[in-house]
């Protein structure tokens, strides 16, 4: 929500903006290094919960071009979590299954 007092001075004017409009207006700054240079990318995200995993290829992220810090949109993470629990409860099927070796670091 954006409040603009310049449209009708003295009146409270509310403009409801979509996600992309808010994103365009908001100056994003890296919480780690302070840079404002970002790039949208797609990565493989590994969701884990109580020893079970879901690999999510093509997950959208924003990456700081200065330090490499990766930022996830909350709606993306919530959808990944929803899919994980839907697959675990057999309400949805995964695209496929993979086999992954395990070796402890010693």
C-alpha positions in Angstrom: 0.0 0.0 0.0 1.3 3.4 -0.9 0.0 6.7 0.6 0.3 9.8 -1.6 -0.8 13.1 -0.2 0.1 14.9 -3.5 -2.9 13.7 -5.5 -5.4 15.5 -3.4 -3.6 17.5 -0.7 -5.2 17.2 2.7 -6.8 13.9 1.9 -5.6 10.4 2.5 -5.1 8.8 -0.8 -4.3 5.0 -1.0 -3.0 3.3 -4.1 -2.9 -0.5 -4.0 0.1 -1.6 -6.0 0.9 -5.1 -7.3 4.1 -6.9 -6.4 6.1 -5.7 -9.5 5.0 -2.1 -8.9 6.1 -2.2 -5.3 9.4 -3.8 -6.2 10.1 -1.1 -8.8 9.4 1.7 -6.3 11.4 0.1 -3.4 15.1 0.6 -3.4 16.5 -2.8 -2.6 19.7 -2.9 -0.7 21.8 -6.0 0.3 21.5 -6.7 4.0 25.1 -8.0 4.1 27.2 -5.5 2.1 24.8 -2.6 1.4 25.0 -2.9 -2.4 21.9 -2.0 -4.5 23.1 -4.1 -7.5 21.0 -7.2 -8.0 20.4 -9.8 -10.7 17.5 -12.2 -11.0 18.6 -15.8 -11.5 17.3 -19.4 -11.4 18.9 -22.0 -9.1 18.4 -25.5 -7.7 16.9 -25.2 -4.2 17.1 -28.0 -1.7 14.3 -28.0 0.8 14.7 -30.2 3.9 12.4 -31.1 6.7 13.1 -33.8 9.3 15.5 -35.8 7.1 13.3 -35.6 4.0 14.2 -33.5 0.9 12.7 -31.8 -2.1 15.0 -30.6 -4.9 13.4 -27.7 -6.7 15.2 -26.8 -10.0 14.5 -23.4 -11.6 13.8 -21.6 -8.3 13.8 -17.8 -8.9 16.1 -15.8 -6.6 17.8 -12.4 -6.5 21.6 -12.3 -6.1 23.6 -9.4 -4.9 26.2 -8.7 -7.7 28.7 -7.3 -5.1 28.9 -10.1 -2.5 26.8 -13.0 -4.0 24.2 -13.0 -1.2 21.1 -14.9 -2.4 17.6 -13.6 -1.6 14.4 -15.6 -1.9 10.9 -14.2 -2.2 8.6 -15.4 0.7 5.9 -16.4 -1.7 8.3 -18.7 -3.6 9.5 -20.4 -0.3 5.9 -20.8 0.9 5.0 -22.5 -2.4 8.0 -24.8 -2.2 7.0 -25.8 1.4 3.4 -26.4 0.2 4.6 -28.7 -2.6 6.9 -30.6 -0.2 4.1 -31.4 2.2 1.7 -32.2 -0.6 4.2 -34.7 -2.0 4.8 -36.2 1.4 1.1 -36.7 2.0 0.7 -38.1 -1.6 -1.7 -35.3 -2.6 0.7 -34.4 -5.4 3.3 -36.4 -7.4 6.9 -35.1 -7.9 8.2 -34.6 -11.4 10.7 -37.5 -10.7 12.8 -39.1 -8.1 16.6 -39.0 -7.9 19.1 -41.1 -6.0 21.7 -39.3 -4.0 24.8 -40.8 -2.4 25.8 -39.8 1.2 29.4 -39.6 2.6 30.2 -38.1 6.0 33.0 -35.5 6.2 35.8 -37.0 8.4 
